[in-house]
Amino acid sequence: RAEAEATLQKWADAARDHVAAETVDPLVEVALRDDLNTSGAIARMHALFAAGDIPHLLSALDLVGLDISALPRKADVDLSGYALALADLRSEAMQSKNFEAVDRMKTALMNAGIEVRMSKDGVDLVPGPGFDAKKLESIA
């Protein structure tokens, strides 16, 4: 379910400044006419997204009844301050070997619906499908 929500969110973010095409992509239509081949239609929607054909992606979503317009737009959220704070905490924890503060902040971020990616190269924070900006207010 999380993967499907993430895909729909990605499509919604890309659709911000687009309107649906007046016609449905013919390959989506062919797939659906083939015994309601939804997996084929969804595969074509992924291809439309990858090709940057957002208007036809939107018309295909409309056809199958998936309304992504109600999804919140997450691309405008600036999480860089939280990423820097978590990176600083992590750096301190590497020295002290005490990761309690890192774990607390990571848990708070995840509770706000943020995917936390930490690697040797740094910290990357990505709003997930359940992202709630109001929950960020409690993170110090």
Accessible surface in RSA format (square Angstrom, percent):
REM  Atomic radii and reference values for relative SASA: ProtOr
REM  Chains: A
REM  Algorithm: Lee & Richards
REM  Probe-radius: 1.40
REM  Slices: 20
REM RES _ NUM      All-atoms   Total-Side   Main-Chain    Non-polar    All polar
REM                ABS   REL    ABS   REL    ABS   REL    ABS   REL    ABS   REL
RES ARG A   1   227.17  95.4 176.82  90.1  50.34 119.9  75.34 103.0 151.83  92.0
RES ALA A   2    72.86  67.0  65.45 101.0   7.41  16.9  67.09  94.5   5.78  15.3
RES GLU A   3   145.87  83.7 137.55 104.1   8.32  19.8  54.96 106.3  90.91  74.2
RES ALA A   4    58.97  54.2  49.17  75.9   9.79  22.3  57.16  80.5   1.81   4.8
RES GLU A   5    57.12  32.8  53.69  40.6   3.43   8.2  25.96  50.2  31.16  25.4
RES ALA A   6    47.86  44.0  41.85  64.6   6.01  13.7  43.72  61.6   4.14  11.0
RES THR A   7    21.82  15.5  20.58  20.9   1.24   3.0   8.28  11.1  13.55  20.5
RES LEU A   8    43.57  24.3  43.57  31.2   0.00   0.0  43.57  30.6   0.00   0.0
RES GLN A   9    11.20   6.3  11.20   8.2   0.00   0.0  10.17  21.6   1.03   0.8
RES LYS A  10   101.26  49.4  94.56  58.0   6.71  16.0  56.58  50.9  44.68  47.6
RES TRP A  11     5.84   2.3   5.83   2.8   0.01   0.0   5.78   3.1   0.06   0.1
RES ALA A  12     0.00   0.0   0.00   0.0   0.00   0.0   0.00   0.0   0.00   0.0
RES ASP A  13    36.17  25.3  27.32  27.2   8.85  20.9  12.77  30.1  23.40  23.3
RES ALA A  14    34.68  31.9  15.34  23.7  19.34  44.0  27.61  38.9   7.07  18.7
RES ALA A  15     6.80   6.3   3.37   5.2   3.44   7.8   3.37   4.7   3.44   9.1
RES ARG A  16    88.02  37.0  64.04  32.6  23.98  57.1  40.45  55.3  47.57  28.8
RES ASP A  17   125.63  88.0  90.56  90.1  35.08  82.9  38.40  90.4  87.24  87.0
RES HIS A  18    78.93  43.1  59.54  41.4  19.39  49.6  39.42  40.6  39.52  46.0
RES VAL A  19   122.98  80.9 117.21 106.1   5.76  13.9 120.71 104.9   2.26   6.1
RES ALA A  20    38.17  35.1  19.52  30.1  18.65  42.4  19.52  27.5  18.65  49.4
RES ALA A  21    23.75  21.8   8.22  12.7  15.53  35.3  16.11  22.7   7.64  20.2
RES GLU A  22   182.24 104.6 139.54 105.6  42.71 101.7  59.17 114.5 123.07 100.5
RES THR A  23    90.73  64.5  85.73  86.9   5.00  11.9  73.85  99.2  16.88  25.5
RES VAL A  24    40.25  26.5  29.19  26.4  11.06  26.6  29.19  25.4  11.06  30.0
RES ASP A  25     9.10   6.4   9.10   9.1   0.00   0.0   0.00   0.0   9.10   9.1
RES PRO A  26    90.11  65.7  87.27  79.6   2.83  10.3  89.98  74.3   0.13   0.8
RES LEU A  27   100.25  55.8  96.11  68.8   4.14  10.4  96.11  67.5   4.14  11.1
RES VAL A  28     0.00   0.0   0.00   0.0   0.00   0.0   0.00   0.0   0.00   0.0
RES GLU A  29    58.42  33.5  58.32  44.1   0.10   0.2  17.76  34.4  40.66  33.2
RES VAL A  30    94.30  62.1  92.05  83.3   2.26   5.4  93.04  80.8   1.26   3.4
RES ALA A  31    11.31  10.4   7.63  11.8   3.68   8.4  11.22  15.8   0.09   0.2
RES LEU A  32    25.19  14.0  17.66  12.6   7.53  18.9  17.93  12.6   7.26  19.5
RES ARG A  33   185.52  77.9 151.23  77.1  34.28  81.6  65.72  89.8 119.80  72.6
RES ASP A  34    87.58  61.4  78.04  77.7   9.55  22.6  21.51  50.6  66.07  65.9
RES ASP A  35   138.49  97.0 108.60 108.1  29.88  70.7  37.83  89.0 100.65 100.4
RES LEU A  36   125.45  69.9 112.50  80.5  12.95  32.5 112.50  79.0  12.95  34.8
RES ASN A  37    52.07  35.9  44.25  42.8   7.82  18.8  14.16  34.1  37.91  36.6
RES THR A  38    68.32  48.6  66.84  67.8   1.48   3.5  37.04  49.7  31.28  47.3
RES SER A  39    83.82  70.8  73.62  98.2  10.21  23.5  52.02 110.8  31.81  44.6
RES GLY A  40    23.30  28.7   0.00   N/A  23.30  28.7  18.68  51.3   4.62  10.3
RES ALA A  41     0.74   0.7   0.74   1.1   0.00   0.0   0.74   1.0   0.00   0.0
RES ILE A  42    77.20  43.9  77.20  57.5   0.00   0.0  77.20  55.6   0.00   0.0
RES ALA A  43    60.09  55.2  49.03  75.7  11.06  25.2  53.88  75.9   6.21  16.5
RES ARG A  44    68.06  28.6  63.98  32.6   4.08   9.7  14.73  20.1  53.33  32.3
RES MET A  45     0.64   0.3   0.64   0.4   0.00   0.0   0.28   0.2   0.36   0.5
RES HIS A  46    79.29  43.3  75.87  52.7   3.42   8.8  47.21  48.7  32.08  37.3
RES ALA A  47    43.97  40.4  32.68  50.4  11.29  25.7  39.57  55.7   4.41  11.7
RES LEU A  48     3.36   1.9   3.17   2.3   0.20   0.5   3.36   2.4   0.00   0.0
RES PHE A  49    50.81  25.4  44.38  27.5   6.42  16.7  44.38  26.9   6.42  18.4
RES ALA A  50    88.05  81.0  49.83  76.9  38.23  87.0  57.38  80.8  30.67  81.3
RES ALA A  51    84.03  77.3  42.48  65.6  41.55  94.5  55.02  77.5  29.01  76.9
RES GLY A  52    49.06  60.5   0.00   N/A  49.06  60.5  27.98  76.8  21.08  47.2
RES ASP A  53    44.06  30.9  38.70  38.5   5.35  12.7  18.18  42.8  25.87  25.8
RES ILE A  54     9.73   5.5   9.73   7.3   0.00   0.0   9.73   7.0   0.00   0.0
RES PRO A  55    42.68  31.1  42.68  38.9   0.00   0.0  42.68  35.2   0.00   0.0
RES HIS A  56    48.18  26.3  48.18  33.5   0.00   0.0  39.49  40.7   8.69  10.1
RES LEU A  57     0.03   0.0   0.03   0.0   0.00   0.0   0.03   0.0   0.00   0.0
RES LEU A  58    20.62  11.5  20.44  14.6   0.18   0.5  20.44  14.4   0.18   0.5
RES SER A  59     7.67   6.5   5.16   6.9   2.50   5.8   6.08  13.0   1.58   2.2
RES ALA A  60     0.00   0.0   0.00   0.0   0.00   0.0   0.00   0.0   0.00   0.0
RES LEU A  61     1.27   0.7   1.27   0.9   0.00   0.0   1.27   0.9   0.00   0.0
RES ASP A  62    96.42  67.5  74.60  74.3  21.82  51.6  30.30  71.3  66.13  65.9
RES LEU A  63    89.00  49.6  58.52  41.9  30.48  76.6  65.82  46.2  23.18  62.4
RES VAL A  64    53.80  35.4  20.39  18.5  33.41  80.5  28.22  24.5  25.58  69.4
RES GLY A  65    61.73  76.1   0.00   N/A  61.73  76.1  33.31  91.4  28.42  63.6
RES LEU A  66    71.49  39.8  68.95  49.3   2.54   6.4  70.11  49.2   1.38   3.7
RES ASP A  67   104.41  73.1  78.05  77.7  26.36  62.3  37.98  89.4  66.43  66.3
RES ILE A  68    10.65   6.1   9.18   6.8   1.48   3.6   9.24   6.7   1.41   3.8
RES SER A  69    81.31  68.7  59.17  79.0  22.14  51.0  44.10  93.9  37.21  52.1
RES ALA A  70    88.13  81.0  54.01  83.3  34.12  77.6  64.94  91.5  23.19  61.4
RES LEU A  71    56.78  31.6  52.07  37.2   4.71  11.9  52.33  36.8   4.45  12.0
RES PRO A  72    73.69  53.7  63.02  57.5  10.67  38.8  73.69  60.8   0.00   0.0
RES ARG A  73    81.84  34.4  60.99  31.1  20.85  49.6  31.61  43.2  50.24  30.4
RES LYS A  74     7.15   3.5   5.04   3.1   2.11   5.0   5.13   4.6   2.02   2.2
RES ALA A  75    70.93  65.2  34.17  52.7  36.76  83.6  45.33  63.8  25.60  67.8
RES ASP A  76   110.44  77.4  79.06  78.7  31.38  74.2  37.65  88.6  72.79  72.6
RES VAL A  77    45.69  30.1  23.99  21.7  21.70  52.3  29.24  25.4  16.45  44.6
RES ASP A  78   110.52  77.4  85.44  85.0  25.09  59.3  40.13  94.5  70.39  70.2
RES LEU A  79    12.72   7.1   8.12   5.8   4.60  11.6   8.59   6.0   4.14  11.1
RES SER A  80    63.19  53.4  54.87  73.2   8.33  19.2  43.45  92.5  19.74  27.7
RES GLY A  81    46.93  57.9   0.00   N/A  46.93  57.9  37.63 103.3   9.30  20.8
RES TYR A  82    57.39  26.8  56.19  32.0   1.20   3.1  31.47  23.6  25.92  32.0
RES ALA A  83    16.64  15.3  15.89  24.5   0.75   1.7  16.22  22.8   0.42   1.1
RES LEU A  84   121.26  67.5 120.97  86.5   0.30   0.7 121.24  85.1   0.02   0.1
RES ALA A  85    38.00  34.9  30.52  47.1   7.49  17.0  36.55  51.5   1.46   3.9
RES LEU A  86     0.00   0.0   0.00   0.0   0.00   0.0   0.00   0.0   0.00   0.0
RES ALA A  87    33.48  30.8  27.62  42.6   5.85  13.3  28.83  40.6   4.64  12.3
RES ASP A  88    87.68  61.4  85.71  85.3   1.97   4.7  20.01  47.1  67.67  67.5
RES LEU A  89    49.31  27.5  47.36  33.9   1.95   4.9  47.36  33.3   1.95   5.2
RES ARG A  90    54.79  23.0  54.79  27.9   0.00   0.0   6.03   8.2  48.76  29.5
RES SER A  91    67.18  56.8  60.41  80.6   6.77  15.6  29.93  63.7  37.25  52.2
RES GLU A  92   110.64  63.5 104.42  79.0   6.22  14.8  47.27  91.4  63.37  51.7
RES ALA A  93     3.32   3.1   1.61   2.5   1.71   3.9   3.06   4.3   0.27   0.7
RES MET A  94    97.99  50.7  92.87  61.5   5.12  12.2  82.31  70.0  15.68  20.8
RES GLN A  95   154.37  86.3 127.30  93.0  27.06  64.4  44.93  95.6 109.44  83.0
RES SER A  96    74.48  62.9  42.67  56.9  31.82  73.3  48.23 102.7  26.25  36.8
RES LYS A  97   158.00  77.1 134.36  82.4  23.63  56.3  93.68  84.3  64.31  68.5
RES ASN A  98    82.34  56.8  70.67  68.3  11.67  28.1  23.05  55.5  59.29  57.3
RES PHE A  99    76.22  38.1  71.19  44.1   5.03  13.1  71.27  43.2   4.96  14.2
RES GLU A 100   112.83  64.8 108.30  81.9   4.53  10.8  38.12  73.7  74.71  61.0
RES ALA A 101    35.55  32.7  31.91  49.2   3.64   8.3  32.32  45.5   3.23   8.6
RES VAL A 102     4.40   2.9   4.37   4.0   0.03   0.1   4.37   3.8   0.03   0.1
RES ASP A 103    81.47  57.1  79.62  79.2   1.85   4.4  27.79  65.4  53.68  53.5
RES ARG A 104   155.91  65.5 146.97  74.9   8.94  21.3  78.47 107.2  77.44  46.9
RES MET A 105    12.13   6.3   7.43   4.9   4.69  11.2  11.01   9.4   1.12   1.5
RES LYS A 106    65.66  32.0  65.66  40.3   0.00   0.0  17.74  16.0  47.93  51.1
RES THR A 107    68.49  48.7  68.46  69.4   0.03   0.1  44.92  60.3  23.57  35.6
RES ALA A 108    33.19  30.5  25.56  39.4   7.63  17.4  30.35  42.7   2.84   7.5
RES LEU A 109     0.00   0.0   0.00   0.0   0.00   0.0   0.00   0.0   0.00   0.0
RES MET A 110    97.94  50.7  82.41  54.5  15.53  37.0  69.38  59.0  28.57  37.8
RES ASN A 111    97.40  67.2  82.34  79.6  15.06  36.3  25.46  61.3  71.94  69.5
RES ALA A 112     0.16   0.1   0.00   0.0   0.16   0.4   0.16   0.2   0.00   0.0
RES GLY A 113    17.75  21.9   0.00   N/A  17.75  21.9  16.62  45.6   1.12   2.5
RES ILE A 114     4.22   2.4   0.00   0.0   4.22  10.2   0.96   0.7   3.26   8.8
RES GLU A 115    85.84  49.3  77.55  58.7   8.29  19.7  35.55  68.8  50.29  41.1
RES VAL A 116    20.64  13.6   0.01   0.0  20.63  49.7   0.01   0.0  20.63  55.9
RES ARG A 117   111.58  46.8 104.78  53.4   6.81  16.2  45.78  62.6  65.80  39.9
RES MET A 118    61.52  31.9  27.76  18.4  33.76  80.4  27.88  23.7  33.64  44.6
RES SER A 119    56.72  47.9  48.91  65.3   7.81  18.0  45.07  96.0  11.65  16.3
RES LYS A 120   196.80  96.0 155.54  95.4  41.26  98.2 105.15  94.6  91.66  97.6
RES ASP A 121   131.77  92.3  92.45  92.0  39.31  93.0  36.03  84.8  95.73  95.5
RES GLY A 122    29.50  36.4   0.00   N/A  29.50  36.4  27.10  74.4   2.40   5.4
RES VAL A 123    25.08  16.5   1.00   0.9  24.08  58.0   1.62   1.4  23.46  63.6
RES ASP A 124    73.43  51.4  71.78  71.4   1.65   3.9  25.22  59.3  48.21  48.1
RES LEU A 125    16.39   9.1   0.79   0.6  15.60  39.2   0.79   0.6  15.60  42.0
RES VAL A 126    43.88  28.9  43.58  39.5   0.30   0.7  43.88  38.1   0.00   0.0
RES PRO A 127    29.48  21.5  18.78  17.1  10.70  38.9  18.78  15.5  10.70  66.5
RES GLY A 128    11.57  14.3   0.00   N/A  11.57  14.3  11.57  31.7   0.00   0.0
RES PRO A 129    48.86  35.6  29.74  27.1  19.11  69.5  30.49  25.2  18.37 114.2
RES GLY A 130    59.59  73.5   0.00   N/A  59.59  73.5  39.14 107.4  20.45  45.8
RES PHE A 131    25.22  12.6   8.75   5.4  16.47  42.9   8.75   5.3  16.47  47.1
RES ASP A 132    51.92  36.4  47.73  47.5   4.19   9.9  16.91  39.8  35.01  34.9
RES ALA A 133    55.38  50.9  46.43  71.6   8.95  20.4  46.74  65.8   8.64  22.9
RES LYS A 134   159.55  77.8 150.47  92.3   9.08  21.6  94.50  85.1  65.05  69.3
RES LYS A 135   105.96  51.7  98.58  60.5   7.38  17.6  58.63  52.8  47.32  50.4
RES LEU A 136    13.13   7.3  12.68   9.1   0.45   1.1  12.68   8.9   0.45   1.2
RES GLU A 137   148.15  85.1 112.60  85.2  35.55  84.7  51.73 100.1  96.42  78.7
RES SER A 138   100.53  84.9  62.26  83.1  38.27  88.2  56.12 119.5  44.41  62.2
RES ILE A 139    20.44  11.6   3.58   2.7  16.86  40.6   6.96   5.0  13.48  36.6
RES ALA A 140   128.90 118.5  70.00 108.0  58.90 134.0 106.33 149.7  22.57  59.8
END  Absolute sums over single chains surface
CHAIN  1 A     8813.5       6992.2       1821.3       5065.6       3747.9
END  Absolute sums over all chains
TOTAL          8813.5       6992.2       1821.3       5065.6       3747.9
